[in-house]
Structure formats: C-alpha cells, structure tokens
Amino acid sequence: MGATTVTEELTALVSPPVDVARDSASLTTIADALELALRTRAPAQHAGTPLVRKLATQVSRQLGVDAVERRAVDVCAQVRDIGMIALPDSVILKTGPLSPEDWALLNRHSELGAEMLESCPIMSEIAELVRAHHERWDGAGYPDGLRRDAIPLASRIVSVCDAFVSMATDRPHRRGIGAEGAMEYILGERKAQFDPRAVDCLLAAITGKGSARQRARLTGENGNANGNGNGCGRDIPSSHGVRRMPARSRELRGAMAEFEAVPAFGPAIERTISAAAFGGPHGGSELVSAVESDIGITVAVLRAAQPRSSGPLASVPEAVALLTGEEIHNAVTALPTMAFPWHTQFEALLLRCGIHAQAVARATDRIAQMLAPSERDELVAAALLHDIGKLLLALVWPDFATPPAVHSTPEEALHQERREFGFDHASLGGLLLNRWGLPSDLAQMVSAHHSARAASDRATIIRLADTVVHHAHGDAVDRQLMLRLAATCDLPLGWLRAVVVDLPHAGGSARRRVDRSPLSSQEAAIVRFLAGGMRTAAIADALILSESTVRTHLQGIYAKLGVADRTQAVLRATEMAWI
C-alpha cells in the first residue's frame, strides 16, 4: 500500500462529523482505528504499544495528574507512532541495520503523525503531544528542540515509557537489552534525556517500590549500580501486571563486568610502577603524568583512592597523594595488560580513544588555565574519561569498534549512536562512572559533554575541548558550534585561536610544551601508522617505501625517543603530542 493512499484513507477515516467530535466515545473509536492501521501497516513498530500505554497510565497516576490529562497521555501513547504508516516499505519492513537515510526518514514519524492528527478536530490536541514525544529534557531532541517544561507533560511521560519498552525489547534492526539494562540507561539519562520526575515514577511503576533505598540500589548511589560487588544487577521484578522483558540484558551486564578492570597498556603500567616506587609524596608530576597517560590506570587509581578520601575525589593528583606506593602498585598490576600488536578491533579502539583522550585533556587543561584554574585537575580527569562509553558500546556491539567509512561530526555520530543502539557513548560513560563509585560530578561532566545545552559550565568546557581537538586533527566539525561553545564559556576568540593553533604542538603539561619533536615528518607518519595498528608491510605500501627502509626508520625512531619497541614509541610520541 502506497503512502499517499494510506494517508488519504486514514484522513477519510478519522474525519468525524462535527456533532460527535466532542464525544469521548468518538475519541476512543478514532484512536482504536488509528492503532489498528498502525498494527496492520507496521506490526513491528506497533508491538510495544500495549506495554507503553500500561506504563504511561501508571506513571501518570504516580505523578498525580487528573483524569483528563491521563486520558490524553493514554491516547498519545496509543497513536504516538501513527506517522510510521506514511513511511516506505523499505524502512518499515526492514529487518537489518538501518542506513543513515533510513533513520532520517524514521525520525520524521512524529512530525508526520502530528500532521495526520491535525486534520481531525477531535485529535488536534493529541497531535501536539505526538509531535513532542521525541523531544529531550536537555533540548537535544527532535523535531523542535524543546526543553524541560516547554515539552508537554504527556509527551514527557510517553517519551520515557516508549524509550524503556523500545530498549528493553527486540526491534527489527537490533536486539533488546532487557528491562534491567533499559532501566539503568534511563536512570543515567535522568535530567538529560528524560524528565526526572517521570523517570522516578517509571522506576516506581516497574519495581513496585518508590523508596529511596530501591532507587539507590539501581542507580549506584551507594557505590554500585545494584548494590552488589560484581557490578551485575538483579532482575527487575514484574509488578502491576507489567510483563518481564526478554532477558537480553546479559550482554550489557557482561560488558559492565568487563569494565570492572579496564585494560591498560603495558608500558604505561611499567612507567606508573616505576614512578610510584620512588617513595615520598605521591603528588609529583611524573607519577601524575604516568597515571594520566592511560585510561585504565586513571580509572583504577581514582577508584582505589575513593575509600581513602573524606569526600568525593575527582582528580588524579589528589588520588595519588592519598595512596601509598604499594597501593598504587597493587591497583595497576591487577589490570589486564594490552601490548602491541593489537589483536582485536576493541584493542585498536582503546588505543584510539586513549590518543584522543590525551589530546582532549591537553586542550581542556589549556582552556581551564584561562577560565577555571582551580578546577583544572577535575576537568582533566573528565577529559581523559569522556569517551569511555565507546568502549562499552564496542563490547556490547563489536562492529562499533570498526572505524566508520564516512567521518561525521561528533554531533552526527552521537545521533547515529542513539538511532542505531538506543544509547549514546556519553550517557553510557556517565553510567559506568557511577557504577564504579566515582564522584557524581565527574560522571555528570562525562555524560553531559555532548548535550545541546550542557548541564554545567564544566561539561561545556569538555565539549569545547573535544570539538577543538577534532578540528585540529582535521576531522569534520561544526565550526559555528565551536564558536558558540566558546562564547558560552566566555572564552575570547583570540584565546580560542591560541588553543587551536597550539594544540598540535603542545605536550601534556606546561613543562612538556617547550619540547620539540625529534622526529622527521616521515618518522612521525610511521609512528601514526603504528598507532593505528598497521604492520611494517602495510606502512611501506602506504608511504611507497621498501620494508627494509621502514625498519631502518623504526630503529632511528626508537633511538630518538629512547624506547625499546613499537608500543613504547607510540605511547611516548602520543604523550608528548608529537603525533
């Protein structure tokens, strides 16, 4: 059935005579007819509707809305996806991964649905609610970018219930993650994607308990997401007739368990152990630099220091100052070790994330010197961990670790993650840090660093630094966004230009910035290829050299950098910002 025919038939169906337009029975009849049309045309998209309606009704009651508003919530939940019937079969009936073009069409369904409903007088108010049910609390949703209370309450309720059911259950283009995984994600997006009151009421509806203790068990407010030591959650029980979702959360729980010990690179471990062995105060720059040179070591040391601190501790210098050399040694030697050559796409992704994190940390440090010198250490820690959610995505969906064929801006990539997986790396990163018992302020900076309107100035600094690094490395960026972020942070244009120009030549600290690279341009290119996991033969082909010439260059590189092998060369050149 073509889209035009369906729309015409639907319009005729839902245009009631004026004398019954105010009749509640007519509203029910029309809504039921629309739901039937959706179920017939797009059964996979309709499948979750009964559960969304049931949850939305319970959330409405928890919020204390009146009967008229509850009725509007129920009808909105019932017909929220009616715009799907206007989409082509290539999107509606597709069972494999959706292309960017498919997602662009799919994301129009709220607008199309609102247009259909507006043609029927009795459904005109529902049309506004349907149009807004994919808006976000932080303003980063679609189609109108509404935020907070500008989004109708009914739309906010339907949004959180729809997201829960969508993520928990299987969809034609992806598998669900189960009720527990979906609820944990939604709790992580409280005050970001979702109205916090609606989230709290959904939690109460799902668990049957609205107590603070129950919420703390699921959100990690007592150090673990679910109150147990291994990071794995308990099943969310069914209640109020809500059926348990398919048990797909094992994959997410497995990925979370993997992140109980983030792998670290061998040379970084050796360097940290060596720096810690000198004794005395552990706030020295060499030890701090060693810890901050690796994502896994940064996480391990911050986690080890939390029990020793009288309050939340979110900076590496403070962490190493609290720990003894033996405690630091024990924390890093317990980590899984990764060494060159990289054997998996995940290992290559971890290296790419580490290299990018170092650059963002340098840019963040430079900006913080200008804007927030007293918060430099905390900002640098957040910058080092800002993309850690990508590693979780790669563990759950291995194809995510493969570099994309087409480079998108960071914002486009984030929206693609949300469309394809139902998650984005920023929100997952914040959830991970919460699960690990790290400070909520640190988790908030990580989770909000891609928000359209960051929840704090510090999160905006991280986002600006991330954009600057992508720009400096020649990646696709929204330059106007970079200028707006700088203006939001009150960073003068001249200062921003200085950061952008200086970044490729800056080291990891004020002392290192005066060190010039000893590598020639060709040697630097070889080290960059090594960082990407390429072998000697592939590097020779890329540079149109013989393998023997590349090996000779490698020996020269090792001598110049004072290292013994390829892994150390990559880490040393990255740390010094020479590649």
Buried (B, 14 or more C-beta within 10 A) or exposed (E): EEBEEBBEEBEEBBBBEEEEBEEEEBBBBBBEBBBEBBBEBBEBBBBBBBBBBBBBBBBBBBBEBEEEBBBBBBBBBBBBBBBBBBBEEEBBEBEEEBEEEBBEBBBBBBBBBBBBBBBBEBBEBBBBBBBBBBBBBBBBBBBBBBBBEEBBBBBBBBBBBBBBBBBBBBBBBBEBBBBBBBBBBBBBBBBBBBBBBBBBBBBBBBBBEEEEEBBBBBBBBEBBBBBEEEBBBEEBEBEBEBEEBEEBBEBBBEBBEBBEBBBBBBBBBBBBBEBBEEEEEBBBBEBBBBBBBBBBBBBBBBBBBBEBBEEEBBBBBBBBBBBEBEBBBEBBEEBEBBEBEBEEBBBBBBBBBBBBBBBBBBBBBBBBEBBBEEBBBBBBBBBBBBBBBBBBBBBBBEEBBEEEEEEBBBBBBBBBBBBBBBBBBBBBBBBBBBBBBBBBBBBBBBBBBBBBBBBEEBBBBBBBBBBBBBBBEEBBBBEEBBBEBBEBBEBEEEBBEBBBEBBBEBBBBEEBBEEEBBBEEEBBBBBBBBBBBBEBEBBBEBBEBEBEEBEEBBEBBBEBBEBEEBBBBBBBBBBBBBB
